[in-house]
Amino acid sequence: MERIDQLIRLQATGSPEDFASRLEISKAKLYRIIGVMKKLNAPIKYDYIIESFVYQEAVAFSFGFYEKDNAKRNYNTSFDVKQDVS
């Protein structure tokens, strides 16, 4: 997802077919990932003039794992993973 974000920021994705090929994924998978990003409020659209996906407004993207205490401060939702050690 970080590579996708980087190429969108650079407005250097090319067509959906080229973008998927560059990422070595199917076009369907590319659209699923973009769909997830949109559900996370990424303002992504395809610009036919420059032939690239673009952000419609300036946004920041961060993806990763954080310490639980920091996650509670920075995010509305946190997930606990419980391990069965029996």
Order of alpha helices (4+ residues) and beta strands (2+ residues): alpha-alpha-alpha-beta-beta-alpha
